[in-house]
């Protein structure tokens, strides 16, 4: 997604500070890779915390305890009669097997009786006559969950660095766990009032952050001025600060003015389409990302910058792209990374839009990719890596 970083990390910040004035306009754009590397420089995963299972959903697992086998012994998966399969070879309604005693009845989840390795249906045992008879054969393991069939001995709820899913919580419950150790970055979102009064982006970004496993605090700036924004951002109890709106040019760049006054603007204007007016910086050691107010521009900067920061903070394993050939060519402008929305169809990626993303198109898309700024695009049939927007 990000391409090769042609500067060493040690010299990266010095390069940006030479090339980027604190409040320069987005006419001179910082390469996406350079802006991202500046955000990730010296950034470490947050310390693990323990959360109740319900709170851990969507967070990134830290270290989880080694689990015991479950079920601990062979158990029935269906209601029926517990028997031994080798005694039933060749048994049928024409050649029933008489039994001296009624077999043990088990229900789903019950431990299997000693010596039994299968469960037959209720109507496979005839109790109408003077002697109980079995009317059907069975195979070993029929209707039985073997010991460790759901959870193997010495396994884990999930591997460290992976997001916790509902099925992981179910495994934790079956293993008797009540809490899990996770890494959950604290994200403070400062919403700068939109001049239009539309607050769609201010709702969408926190929802996206929660899906990425972050703990969210949303603060509303009283007005579109640097002092009000700085007041809303004032707190040391977060790992990443994201502002929404106020990152434009001239009188509308209040977020940038606030960051310059109380922190450091590393880059204002990213070579990213959409999302050119995004900015990155720091307040002390805390990374700051200023997202544009328009939903498509905010999402482009969120996918390419903010998600990578959250992944680093949460210790998430690298997101795995899906590689498929392009059904049609993609033409891109050199010098700026362009976001392409893709639809998966017949084993190929079909481009839906490039550099311009209507909300309906975003909703239809299955994945996205960023065409590097040094590329003119990709020919039809080229195998490209795209990041999924939906499961």
Short mmCIF file of the C-alpha atoms (twelve columns), coordinates in Angstrom:
data_MODEL
# 
_entry.id   MODEL 
# 
loop_
_atom_site.group_PDB 
_atom_site.id 
_atom_site.type_symbol 
_atom_site.label_atom_id 
_atom_site.label_alt_id 
_atom_site.label_comp_id 
_atom_site.label_asym_id 
_atom_site.label_seq_id 
_atom_site.Cartn_x 
_atom_site.Cartn_y 
_atom_site.Cartn_z 
_atom_site.pdbx_PDB_model_num 
ATOM 1   C CA . UNK A 1   0.000   0.000   0.000   1 
ATOM 2   C CA . UNK A 2   2.661   2.492   0.937   1 
ATOM 3   C CA . UNK A 3   5.538   1.594   -1.405  1 
ATOM 4   C CA . UNK A 4   9.178   1.867   -0.530  1 
ATOM 5   C CA . UNK A 5   10.355  4.631   1.813   1 
ATOM 6   C CA . UNK A 6   13.380  6.193   0.146   1 
ATOM 7   C CA . UNK A 7   14.530  8.138   3.215   1 
ATOM 8   C CA . UNK A 8   16.064  6.667   6.339   1 
ATOM 9   C CA . UNK A 9   13.906  7.139   9.406   1 
ATOM 10  C CA . UNK A 10  16.665  9.009   11.184  1 
ATOM 11  C CA . UNK A 11  16.779  11.691  8.498   1 
ATOM 12  C CA . UNK A 12  13.093  11.712  7.671   1 
ATOM 13  C CA . UNK A 13  11.849  14.304  10.124  1 
ATOM 14  C CA . UNK A 14  14.711  16.673  9.310   1 
ATOM 15  C CA . UNK A 15  13.855  16.388  5.630   1 
ATOM 16  C CA . UNK A 16  10.202  17.193  6.210   1 
ATOM 17  C CA . UNK A 17  10.995  20.154  8.449   1 
ATOM 18  C CA . UNK A 18  13.264  21.576  5.778   1 
ATOM 19  C CA . UNK A 19  10.699  21.067  3.033   1 
ATOM 20  C CA . UNK A 20  7.467   21.822  4.863   1 
ATOM 21  C CA . UNK A 21  6.721   25.162  6.550   1 
ATOM 22  C CA . UNK A 22  4.408   24.880  9.571   1 
ATOM 23  C CA . UNK A 23  1.383   26.492  7.888   1 
ATOM 24  C CA . UNK A 24  2.156   26.159  4.238   1 
ATOM 25  C CA . UNK A 25  -0.764  25.724  1.900   1 
ATOM 26  C CA . UNK A 26  -1.448  22.394  0.241   1 
ATOM 27  C CA . UNK A 27  -0.012  23.660  -3.032  1 
ATOM 28  C CA . UNK A 28  3.252   21.867  -2.251  1 
ATOM 29  C CA . UNK A 29  2.210   18.364  -1.291  1 
ATOM 30  C CA . UNK A 30  4.077   15.925  0.934   1 
ATOM 31  C CA . UNK A 31  4.303   12.381  -0.485  1 
ATOM 32  C CA . UNK A 32  1.960   9.959   1.256   1 
ATOM 33  C CA . UNK A 33  4.798   7.592   2.207   1 
ATOM 34  C CA . UNK A 34  6.763   10.412  3.800   1 
ATOM 35  C CA . UNK A 35  3.788   11.667  5.819   1 
ATOM 36  C CA . UNK A 36  3.000   8.156   7.021   1 
ATOM 37  C CA . UNK A 37  6.595   7.425   7.990   1 
ATOM 38  C CA . UNK A 38  6.677   10.647  10.030  1 
ATOM 39  C CA . UNK A 39  3.570   9.541   11.928  1 
ATOM 40  C CA . UNK A 40  4.943   6.066   12.644  1 
ATOM 41  C CA . UNK A 41  8.419   7.232   13.636  1 
ATOM 42  C CA . UNK A 42  9.204   6.030   17.190  1 
ATOM 43  C CA . UNK A 43  5.602   4.907   17.666  1 
ATOM 44  C CA . UNK A 44  5.244   1.807   19.865  1 
ATOM 45  C CA . UNK A 45  2.251   -0.407  20.718  1 
ATOM 46  C CA . UNK A 46  0.298   0.667   23.798  1 
ATOM 47  C CA . UNK A 47  0.480   -1.425  26.964  1 
ATOM 48  C CA . UNK A 48  -1.968  -4.362  27.201  1 
ATOM 49  C CA . UNK A 49  -5.033  -4.067  29.417  1 
ATOM 50  C CA . UNK A 50  -7.562  -6.629  30.608  1 
ATOM 51  C CA . UNK A 51  -11.160 -6.251  29.456  1 
ATOM 52  C CA . UNK A 52  -14.348 -8.198  30.067  1 
ATOM 53  C CA . UNK A 53  -15.221 -10.363 27.081  1 
ATOM 54  C CA . UNK A 54  -18.055 -8.130  25.892  1 
ATOM 55  C CA . UNK A 55  -15.729 -5.101  25.854  1 
ATOM 56  C CA . UNK A 56  -12.918 -6.954  24.082  1 
ATOM 57  C CA . UNK A 57  -14.838 -7.477  20.834  1 
ATOM 58  C CA . UNK A 58  -12.989 -5.775  17.958  1 
ATOM 59  C CA . UNK A 59  -9.879  -5.052  20.042  1 
ATOM 60  C CA . UNK A 60  -6.486  -6.515  19.152  1 
ATOM 61  C CA . UNK A 61  -5.388  -9.480  21.247  1 
ATOM 62  C CA . UNK A 62  -2.212  -9.171  23.275  1 
ATOM 63  C CA . UNK A 63  -1.107  -12.413 24.920  1 
ATOM 64  C CA . UNK A 64  -3.912  -14.903 25.638  1 
ATOM 65  C CA . UNK A 65  -3.598  -17.841 28.043  1 
ATOM 66  C CA . UNK A 66  -2.969  -21.391 26.878  1 
ATOM 67  C CA . UNK A 67  -6.293  -23.242 26.823  1 
ATOM 68  C CA . UNK A 68  -7.253  -26.699 28.004  1 
ATOM 69  C CA . UNK A 69  -8.961  -29.157 25.682  1 
ATOM 70  C CA . UNK A 70  -12.716 -28.757 25.251  1 
ATOM 71  C CA . UNK A 71  -14.762 -30.802 25.570  1 
ATOM 72  C CA . UNK A 72  -12.566 -32.494 28.179  1 
ATOM 73  C CA . UNK A 73  -14.005 -35.907 27.236  1 
ATOM 74  C CA . UNK A 74  -16.004 -37.442 24.383  1 
ATOM 75  C CA . UNK A 75  -19.522 -35.980 24.397  1 
ATOM 76  C CA . UNK A 76  -22.745 -36.399 22.455  1 
ATOM 77  C CA . UNK A 77  -23.609 -33.903 19.737  1 
ATOM 78  C CA . UNK A 78  -27.184 -35.145 19.349  1 
ATOM 79  C CA . UNK A 79  -29.889 -36.810 21.409  1 
ATOM 80  C CA . UNK A 80  -30.019 -40.599 21.124  1 
ATOM 81  C CA . UNK A 81  -28.804 -43.959 22.375  1 
ATOM 82  C CA . UNK A 82  -25.142 -44.399 23.252  1 
ATOM 83  C CA . UNK A 83  -23.694 -47.624 21.851  1 
ATOM 84  C CA . UNK A 84  -20.482 -49.202 20.595  1 
ATOM 85  C CA . UNK A 85  -20.150 -49.108 16.802  1 
ATOM 86  C CA . UNK A 86  -18.327 -52.428 16.424  1 
ATOM 87  C CA . UNK A 87  -21.300 -54.214 18.015  1 
ATOM 88  C CA . UNK A 88  -23.599 -52.843 15.315  1 
ATOM 89  C CA . UNK A 89  -21.794 -54.034 12.158  1 
ATOM 90  C CA . UNK A 90  -24.378 -55.436 9.725   1 
ATOM 91  C CA . UNK A 91  -27.332 -54.577 11.940  1 
ATOM 92  C CA . UNK A 92  -30.570 -53.576 10.179  1 
ATOM 93  C CA . UNK A 93  -34.319 -53.919 10.591  1 
ATOM 94  C CA . UNK A 94  -33.997 -57.335 8.874   1 
ATOM 95  C CA . UNK A 95  -31.121 -58.377 11.138  1 
ATOM 96  C CA . UNK A 96  -31.718 -56.589 14.454  1 
ATOM 97  C CA . UNK A 97  -29.366 -56.800 17.388  1 
ATOM 98  C CA . UNK A 98  -31.086 -57.912 20.607  1 
ATOM 99  C CA . UNK A 99  -29.907 -56.315 23.841  1 
ATOM 100 C CA . UNK A 100 -30.193 -57.665 27.347  1 
ATOM 101 C CA . UNK A 101 -30.593 -54.136 28.754  1 
ATOM 102 C CA . UNK A 102 -31.782 -50.774 27.493  1 
ATOM 103 C CA . UNK A 103 -28.749 -48.687 26.343  1 
ATOM 104 C CA . UNK A 104 -27.916 -45.346 27.932  1 
ATOM 105 C CA . UNK A 105 -29.860 -42.373 26.609  1 
ATOM 106 C CA . UNK A 106 -27.744 -39.240 26.095  1 
ATOM 107 C CA . UNK A 107 -28.575 -35.703 25.084  1 
ATOM 108 C CA . UNK A 108 -26.408 -33.219 23.211  1 
ATOM 109 C CA . UNK A 109 -23.509 -32.131 25.423  1 
ATOM 110 C CA . UNK A 110 -23.650 -35.136 27.759  1 
ATOM 111 C CA . UNK A 111 -20.419 -37.080 28.375  1 
ATOM 112 C CA . UNK A 112 -20.326 -40.386 26.524  1 
ATOM 113 C CA . UNK A 113 -20.639 -43.488 28.755  1 
ATOM 114 C CA . UNK A 114 -17.541 -45.675 29.096  1 
ATOM 115 C CA . UNK A 115 -17.125 -48.057 26.186  1 
ATOM 116 C CA . UNK A 116 -19.543 -46.183 23.890  1 
ATOM 117 C CA . UNK A 117 -18.344 -44.422 20.733  1 
ATOM 118 C CA . UNK A 118 -21.508 -43.601 18.767  1 
ATOM 119 C CA . UNK A 119 -25.044 -42.256 19.182  1 
ATOM 120 C CA . UNK A 120 -28.002 -43.648 17.210  1 
ATOM 121 C CA . UNK A 121 -31.418 -42.037 16.722  1 
ATOM 122 C CA . UNK A 122 -34.279 -42.812 19.075  1 
ATOM 123 C CA . UNK A 123 -36.203 -44.778 16.422  1 
ATOM 124 C CA . UNK A 124 -33.157 -46.996 15.795  1 
ATOM 125 C CA . UNK A 125 -33.874 -48.824 19.048  1 
ATOM 126 C CA . UNK A 126 -37.121 -50.855 19.212  1 
ATOM 127 C CA . UNK A 127 -38.602 -51.226 22.692  1 
ATOM 128 C CA . UNK A 128 -42.009 -52.559 21.597  1 
ATOM 129 C CA . UNK A 129 -41.275 -56.286 21.926  1 
ATOM 130 C CA . UNK A 130 -40.252 -58.443 24.851  1 
ATOM 131 C CA . UNK A 131 -36.600 -57.658 24.116  1 
ATOM 132 C CA . UNK A 132 -34.934 -54.378 23.224  1 
ATOM 133 C CA . UNK A 133 -33.502 -54.447 19.661  1 
ATOM 134 C CA . UNK A 134 -31.193 -52.167 17.703  1 
ATOM 135 C CA . UNK A 135 -32.354 -51.718 14.095  1 
ATOM 136 C CA . UNK A 136 -29.472 -49.785 12.460  1 
ATOM 137 C CA . UNK A 137 -25.709 -49.842 12.349  1 
ATOM 138 C CA . UNK A 138 -23.442 -46.889 13.047  1 
ATOM 139 C CA . UNK A 139 -19.833 -45.824 12.561  1 
ATOM 140 C CA . UNK A 140 -17.363 -44.842 15.292  1 
ATOM 141 C CA . UNK A 141 -17.768 -41.173 16.203  1 
ATOM 142 C CA . UNK A 142 -21.308 -40.872 14.838  1 
ATOM 143 C CA . UNK A 143 -23.091 -38.240 16.930  1 
ATOM 144 C CA . UNK A 144 -19.981 -37.746 19.080  1 
ATOM 145 C CA . UNK A 145 -17.649 -34.811 19.644  1 
ATOM 146 C CA . UNK A 146 -14.228 -36.156 20.526  1 
ATOM 147 C CA . UNK A 147 -12.280 -34.778 23.467  1 
ATOM 148 C CA . UNK A 148 -10.608 -31.559 22.274  1 
ATOM 149 C CA . UNK A 149 -12.879 -31.434 19.234  1 
ATOM 150 C CA . UNK A 150 -13.833 -27.787 19.806  1 
ATOM 151 C CA . UNK A 151 -10.668 -26.529 21.506  1 
ATOM 152 C CA . UNK A 152 -7.416  -28.426 21.210  1 
ATOM 153 C CA . UNK A 153 -5.020  -28.767 24.131  1 
ATOM 154 C CA . UNK A 154 -2.482  -25.895 24.424  1 
ATOM 155 C CA . UNK A 155 -4.303  -23.692 21.865  1 
ATOM 156 C CA . UNK A 156 -5.171  -19.971 22.173  1 
ATOM 157 C CA . UNK A 157 -8.323  -17.886 21.922  1 
ATOM 158 C CA . UNK A 158 -6.618  -16.125 19.026  1 
ATOM 159 C CA . UNK A 159 -3.086  -15.204 18.095  1 
ATOM 160 C CA . UNK A 160 -1.553  -12.038 19.474  1 
ATOM 161 C CA . UNK A 161 -1.933  -9.151  17.054  1 
ATOM 162 C CA . UNK A 162 -5.263  -10.254 15.619  1 
ATOM 163 C CA . UNK A 163 -8.623  -8.586  16.068  1 
ATOM 164 C CA . UNK A 164 -11.001 -10.376 18.418  1 
ATOM 165 C CA . UNK A 165 -14.106 -11.699 16.670  1 
ATOM 166 C CA . UNK A 166 -17.412 -13.036 18.059  1 
ATOM 167 C CA . UNK A 167 -16.192 -16.626 17.520  1 
ATOM 168 C CA . UNK A 168 -13.076 -15.840 19.591  1 
ATOM 169 C CA . UNK A 169 -15.289 -14.687 22.440  1 
ATOM 170 C CA . UNK A 170 -17.261 -17.922 22.193  1 
ATOM 171 C CA . UNK A 171 -14.052 -19.939 22.487  1 
ATOM 172 C CA . UNK A 172 -13.060 -17.854 25.512  1 
ATOM 173 C CA . UNK A 173 -16.425 -18.544 27.190  1 
ATOM 174 C CA . UNK A 174 -16.182 -22.265 26.500  1 
ATOM 175 C CA . UNK A 175 -12.689 -22.220 28.009  1 
ATOM 176 C CA . UNK A 176 -14.067 -20.567 31.152  1 
ATOM 177 C CA . UNK A 177 -12.388 -17.189 30.615  1 
ATOM 178 C CA . UNK A 178 -14.055 -13.980 31.761  1 
ATOM 179 C CA . UNK A 179 -11.455 -11.426 30.624  1 
ATOM 180 C CA . UNK A 180 -8.913  -11.058 27.816  1 
ATOM 181 C CA . UNK A 181 -5.695  -9.080  27.492  1 
ATOM 182 C CA . UNK A 182 -5.881  -6.659  24.600  1 
ATOM 183 C CA . UNK A 183 -4.259  -3.524  23.243  1 
ATOM 184 C CA . UNK A 184 -6.841  -0.768  22.817  1 
ATOM 185 C CA . UNK A 185 -5.436  2.616   21.713  1 
ATOM 186 C CA . UNK A 186 -7.191  5.679   23.090  1 
ATOM 187 C CA . UNK A 187 -8.343  7.964   20.297  1 
ATOM 188 C CA . UNK A 188 -9.585  11.489  20.876  1 
ATOM 189 C CA . UNK A 189 -11.694 12.863  18.021  1 
ATOM 190 C CA . UNK A 190 -12.224 16.614  17.879  1 
ATOM 191 C CA . UNK A 191 -15.112 17.610  15.664  1 
ATOM 192 C CA . UNK A 192 -14.841 21.116  14.252  1 
ATOM 193 C CA . UNK A 193 -18.315 22.458  13.399  1 
ATOM 194 C CA . UNK A 194 -18.996 22.379  9.678   1 
ATOM 195 C CA . UNK A 195 -20.130 25.628  8.067   1 
ATOM 196 C CA . UNK A 196 -22.833 23.610  6.270   1 
ATOM 197 C CA . UNK A 197 -24.101 22.105  9.516   1 
ATOM 198 C CA . UNK A 198 -23.752 18.571  8.098   1 
ATOM 199 C CA . UNK A 199 -22.025 16.271  10.603  1 
ATOM 200 C CA . UNK A 200 -21.849 13.008  8.616   1 
ATOM 201 C CA . UNK A 201 -18.063 12.727  8.807   1 
ATOM 202 C CA . UNK A 202 -18.043 13.421  12.545  1 
ATOM 203 C CA . UNK A 203 -20.222 10.357  13.028  1 
ATOM 204 C CA . UNK A 204 -18.528 8.113   10.461  1 
ATOM 205 C CA . UNK A 205 -14.936 8.411   11.711  1 
ATOM 206 C CA . UNK A 206 -15.641 7.415   15.350  1 
ATOM 207 C CA . UNK A 207 -17.661 4.449   14.067  1 
ATOM 208 C CA . UNK A 208 -14.745 3.415   11.869  1 
ATOM 209 C CA . UNK A 209 -12.357 3.801   14.807  1 
ATOM 210 C CA . UNK A 210 -14.480 1.591   17.057  1 
ATOM 211 C CA . UNK A 211 -14.490 -1.075  14.341  1 
ATOM 212 C CA . UNK A 212 -10.677 -0.872  14.351  1 
ATOM 213 C CA . UNK A 213 -10.597 -1.610  18.094  1 
ATOM 214 C CA . UNK A 214 -9.931  1.864   19.487  1 
ATOM 215 C CA . UNK A 215 -11.378 3.456   22.611  1 
ATOM 216 C CA . UNK A 216 -13.066 6.667   21.494  1 
ATOM 217 C CA . UNK A 217 -13.634 10.015  23.151  1 
ATOM 218 C CA . UNK A 218 -15.400 12.594  20.965  1 
ATOM 219 C CA . UNK A 219 -15.078 16.287  21.781  1 
ATOM 220 C CA . UNK A 220 -16.902 19.125  20.048  1 
ATOM 221 C CA . UNK A 221 -15.087 22.377  19.384  1 
ATOM 222 C CA . UNK A 222 -17.280 25.345  20.313  1 
ATOM 223 C CA . UNK A 223 -16.431 27.179  17.101  1 
ATOM 224 C CA . UNK A 224 -14.081 27.134  14.127  1 
ATOM 225 C CA . UNK A 225 -11.181 28.978  15.734  1 
ATOM 226 C CA . UNK A 226 -7.795  27.763  16.970  1 
ATOM 227 C CA . UNK A 227 -8.500  28.445  20.644  1 
ATOM 228 C CA . UNK A 228 -11.766 26.473  20.641  1 
ATOM 229 C CA . UNK A 229 -10.124 23.548  18.834  1 
ATOM 230 C CA . UNK A 230 -7.177  23.525  21.221  1 
ATOM 231 C CA . UNK A 231 -9.574  23.573  24.173  1 
ATOM 232 C CA . UNK A 232 -11.466 20.540  22.810  1 
ATOM 233 C CA . UNK A 233 -8.180  18.710  22.215  1 
ATOM 234 C CA . UNK A 234 -6.783  19.506  25.651  1 
ATOM 235 C CA . UNK A 235 -6.061  16.203  27.387  1 
ATOM 236 C CA . UNK A 236 -3.040  13.976  27.828  1 
ATOM 237 C CA . UNK A 237 -5.102  10.824  28.188  1 
ATOM 238 C CA . UNK A 238 -5.017  9.622   24.579  1 
ATOM 239 C CA . UNK A 239 -2.638  7.933   22.157  1 
ATOM 240 C CA . UNK A 240 -3.833  9.534   18.909  1 
ATOM 241 C CA . UNK A 241 -5.598  12.807  18.183  1 
ATOM 242 C CA . UNK A 242 -7.785  13.169  15.112  1 
ATOM 243 C CA . UNK A 243 -9.491  16.397  14.128  1 
ATOM 244 C CA . UNK A 244 -12.326 16.517  11.608  1 
ATOM 245 C CA . UNK A 245 -12.739 19.606  9.458   1 
ATOM 246 C CA . UNK A 246 -10.897 22.908  9.437   1 
ATOM 247 C CA . UNK A 247 -7.927  21.604  7.440   1 
ATOM 248 C CA . UNK A 248 -8.505  23.622  4.284   1 
ATOM 249 C CA . UNK A 249 -6.736  26.647  2.874   1 
ATOM 250 C CA . UNK A 250 -6.717  30.175  4.272   1 
ATOM 251 C CA . UNK A 251 -9.517  31.116  6.664   1 
ATOM 252 C CA . UNK A 252 -10.809 27.520  6.883   1 
ATOM 253 C CA . UNK A 253 -7.606  25.916  8.207   1 
ATOM 254 C CA . UNK A 254 -8.331  26.481  11.912  1 
ATOM 255 C CA . UNK A 255 -7.269  22.914  12.815  1 
ATOM 256 C CA . UNK A 256 -3.841  23.572  11.340  1 
ATOM 257 C CA . UNK A 257 -3.530  26.871  13.178  1 
ATOM 258 C CA . UNK A 258 -4.388  25.151  16.471  1 
ATOM 259 C CA . UNK A 259 -1.858  22.385  15.845  1 
ATOM 260 C CA . UNK A 260 0.854   24.903  14.956  1 
ATOM 261 C CA . UNK A 261 0.130   26.860  18.126  1 
ATOM 262 C CA . UNK A 262 0.050   23.946  20.577  1 
ATOM 263 C CA . UNK A 263 2.123   21.309  18.807  1 
ATOM 264 C CA . UNK A 264 3.983   20.793  15.550  1 
ATOM 265 C CA . UNK A 265 2.666   20.632  11.990  1 
ATOM 266 C CA . UNK A 266 4.797   18.085  10.178  1 
ATOM 267 C CA . UNK A 267 2.928   18.210  6.866   1 
ATOM 268 C CA . UNK A 268 -0.128  20.142  5.714   1 
ATOM 269 C CA . UNK A 269 -1.170  18.998  2.279   1 
ATOM 270 C CA . UNK A 270 -0.693  15.305  1.403   1 
ATOM 271 C CA . UNK A 271 -0.153  14.022  -2.130  1 
ATOM 272 C CA . UNK A 272 -3.367  12.015  -1.868  1 
ATOM 273 C CA . UNK A 273 -6.525  12.219  -3.947  1 
ATOM 274 C CA . UNK A 274 -9.011  12.617  -2.403  1 
ATOM 275 C CA . UNK A 275 -7.608  14.002  0.825   1 
ATOM 276 C CA . UNK A 276 -5.098  16.638  -0.278  1 
ATOM 277 C CA . UNK A 277 -5.884  19.021  2.571   1 
ATOM 278 C CA . UNK A 278 -5.205  16.451  5.300   1 
ATOM 279 C CA . UNK A 279 -2.376  17.205  7.689   1 
ATOM 280 C CA . UNK A 280 -0.168  15.312  10.119  1 
ATOM 281 C CA . UNK A 281 1.744   16.485  13.165  1 
ATOM 282 C CA . UNK A 282 2.489   15.902  16.818  1 
ATOM 283 C CA . UNK A 283 1.658   17.315  20.216  1 
ATOM 284 C CA . UNK A 284 4.595   16.147  22.268  1 
ATOM 285 C CA . UNK A 285 4.866   12.443  21.465  1 
ATOM 286 C CA . UNK A 286 1.212   12.088  20.458  1 
ATOM 287 C CA . UNK A 287 0.581   11.794  16.690  1 
ATOM 288 C CA . UNK A 288 -2.069  14.098  15.261  1 
ATOM 289 C CA . UNK A 289 -4.016  13.662  12.024  1 
ATOM 290 C CA . UNK A 290 -6.196  16.477  10.708  1 
ATOM 291 C CA . UNK A 291 -8.882  15.007  8.463   1 
ATOM 292 C CA . UNK A 292 -10.818 17.115  5.958   1 
ATOM 293 C CA . UNK A 293 -14.514 17.552  6.672   1 
ATOM 294 C CA . UNK A 294 -15.751 16.047  3.388   1 
ATOM 295 C CA . UNK A 295 -16.578 12.335  3.886   1 
ATOM 296 C CA . UNK A 296 -14.648 11.021  0.863   1 
ATOM 297 C CA . UNK A 297 -11.527 13.049  1.677   1 
ATOM 298 C CA . UNK A 298 -11.700 12.068  5.342   1 
ATOM 299 C CA . UNK A 299 -12.056 8.369   4.480   1 
ATOM 300 C CA . UNK A 300 -9.105  8.436   2.091   1 
ATOM 301 C CA . UNK A 301 -6.853  9.934   4.794   1 
ATOM 302 C CA . UNK A 302 -8.344  7.598   7.393   1 
ATOM 303 C CA . UNK A 303 -7.574  4.471   5.345   1 
ATOM 304 C CA . UNK A 304 -4.061  5.475   4.355   1 
ATOM 305 C CA . UNK A 305 -2.849  7.288   7.487   1 
ATOM 306 C CA . UNK A 306 -5.001  6.821   10.586  1 
ATOM 307 C CA . UNK A 307 -5.560  3.070   10.249  1 
ATOM 308 C CA . UNK A 308 -1.820  2.484   9.976   1 
ATOM 309 C CA . UNK A 309 -1.244  4.502   13.167  1 
ATOM 310 C CA . UNK A 310 -3.949  2.587   15.042  1 
ATOM 311 C CA . UNK A 311 -2.503  -0.708  13.807  1 
ATOM 312 C CA . UNK A 312 0.941   0.252   15.118  1 
ATOM 313 C CA . UNK A 313 -0.483  1.375   18.465  1 
ATOM 314 C CA . UNK A 314 -2.553  -1.790  18.879  1 
ATOM 315 C CA . UNK A 315 0.230   -4.138  17.769  1 
ATOM 316 C CA . UNK A 316 -2.019  -5.518  15.024  1 
ATOM 317 C CA . UNK A 317 -0.456  -7.905  12.568  1 
ATOM 318 C CA . UNK A 318 -0.109  -6.356  9.102   1 
ATOM 319 C CA . UNK A 319 -3.406  -6.256  7.269   1 
ATOM 320 C CA . UNK A 320 -3.358  -8.753  4.430   1 
ATOM 321 C CA . UNK A 321 -4.448  -7.401  1.051   1 
ATOM 322 C CA . UNK A 322 -6.301  -9.498  -1.506  1 
ATOM 323 C CA . UNK A 323 -4.449  -9.883  -4.808  1 
ATOM 324 C CA . UNK A 324 -6.605  -10.170 -7.940  1 
ATOM 325 C CA . UNK A 325 -6.131  -9.138  -11.581 1 
ATOM 326 C CA . UNK A 326 -7.715  -5.927  -12.814 1 
ATOM 327 C CA . UNK A 327 -10.713 -6.331  -15.090 1 
ATOM 328 C CA . UNK A 328 -9.997  -2.901  -16.618 1 
ATOM 329 C CA . UNK A 329 -7.018  -0.580  -16.675 1 
ATOM 330 C CA . UNK A 330 -6.491  2.175   -14.125 1 
ATOM 331 C CA . UNK A 331 -5.044  5.499   -15.324 1 
ATOM 332 C CA . UNK A 332 -3.526  7.700   -12.616 1 
ATOM 333 C CA . UNK A 333 -1.771  11.051  -12.408 1 
ATOM 334 C CA . UNK A 334 1.937   10.964  -11.625 1 
ATOM 335 C CA . UNK A 335 2.987   12.744  -8.437  1 
ATOM 336 C CA . UNK A 336 -0.048  12.001  -6.303  1 
ATOM 337 C CA . UNK A 337 -1.365  8.783   -4.743  1 
ATOM 338 C CA . UNK A 338 -4.919  8.169   -5.899  1 
ATOM 339 C CA . UNK A 339 -7.501  6.039   -4.124  1 
ATOM 340 C CA . UNK A 340 -9.294  3.515   -6.310  1 
ATOM 341 C CA . UNK A 341 -12.545 1.854   -5.244  1 
ATOM 342 C CA . UNK A 342 -12.951 -1.722  -6.434  1 
ATOM 343 C CA . UNK A 343 -15.703 -4.301  -6.814  1 
ATOM 344 C CA . UNK A 344 -14.881 -8.002  -6.716  1 
ATOM 345 C CA . UNK A 345 -16.453 -9.820  -9.662  1 
ATOM 346 C CA . UNK A 346 -15.630 -13.131 -11.363 1 
ATOM 347 C CA . UNK A 347 -12.241 -13.426 -9.702  1 
ATOM 348 C CA . UNK A 348 -11.080 -9.929  -10.688 1 
ATOM 349 C CA . UNK A 349 -11.104 -6.354  -9.398  1 
ATOM 350 C CA . UNK A 350 -13.467 -4.051  -11.295 1 
ATOM 351 C CA . UNK A 351 -12.572 -0.344  -10.794 1 
ATOM 352 C CA . UNK A 352 -15.576 1.727   -9.709  1 
ATOM 353 C CA . UNK A 353 -13.946 5.117   -9.184  1 
ATOM 354 C CA . UNK A 354 -10.511 6.707   -8.941  1 
ATOM 355 C CA . UNK A 355 -9.675  9.870   -7.035  1 
ATOM 356 C CA . UNK A 356 -13.339 10.839  -6.650  1 
ATOM 357 C CA . UNK A 357 -15.545 8.846   -4.295  1 
ATOM 358 C CA . UNK A 358 -19.299 9.413   -4.012  1 
ATOM 359 C CA . UNK A 359 -20.841 7.897   -0.879  1 
ATOM 360 C CA . UNK A 360 -22.992 5.493   -2.898  1 
ATOM 361 C CA . UNK A 361 -19.889 4.265   -4.715  1 
ATOM 362 C CA . UNK A 362 -18.073 3.774   -1.403  1 
ATOM 363 C CA . UNK A 363 -21.036 1.746   -0.156  1 
ATOM 364 C CA . UNK A 364 -20.922 -0.464  -3.275  1 
ATOM 365 C CA . UNK A 365 -17.168 -1.027  -3.134  1 
ATOM 366 C CA . UNK A 366 -15.614 -4.190  -1.728  1 
ATOM 367 C CA . UNK A 367 -12.046 -2.882  -1.451  1 
ATOM 368 C CA . UNK A 368 -9.667  0.004   -2.086  1 
ATOM 369 C CA . UNK A 369 -6.113  0.506   -3.230  1 
ATOM 370 C CA . UNK A 370 -3.809  3.490   -3.416  1 
ATOM 371 C CA . UNK A 371 -2.006  3.905   -6.727  1 
ATOM 372 C CA . UNK A 372 1.504   5.127   -5.767  1 
ATOM 373 C CA . UNK A 373 2.395   8.672   -6.759  1 
ATOM 374 C CA . UNK A 374 5.229   7.429   -8.967  1 
ATOM 375 C CA . UNK A 375 2.863   5.251   -11.036 1 
ATOM 376 C CA . UNK A 376 0.740   6.157   -14.058 1 
ATOM 377 C CA . UNK A 377 -1.664  3.361   -13.155 1 
ATOM 378 C CA . UNK A 378 -2.023  -0.316  -14.010 1 
ATOM 379 C CA . UNK A 379 -2.863  -2.165  -17.201 1 
ATOM 380 C CA . UNK A 380 -5.818  -4.519  -17.414 1 
ATOM 381 C CA . UNK A 381 -4.880  -7.950  -16.111 1 
ATOM 382 C CA . UNK A 382 -2.276  -6.603  -13.673 1 
ATOM 383 C CA . UNK A 383 -2.324  -8.364  -10.312 1 
ATOM 384 C CA . UNK A 384 -2.932  -5.683  -7.664  1 
ATOM 385 C CA . UNK A 385 -3.230  -5.774  -3.869  1 
ATOM 386 C CA . UNK A 386 -6.393  -4.246  -2.452  1 
ATOM 387 C CA . UNK A 387 -7.610  -3.833  1.119   1 
ATOM 388 C CA . UNK A 388 -11.068 -5.123  1.929   1 
ATOM 389 C CA . UNK A 389 -13.830 -2.786  3.069   1 
ATOM 390 C CA . UNK A 390 -16.176 -5.604  4.003   1 
ATOM 391 C CA . UNK A 391 -15.806 -9.176  5.247   1 
# 
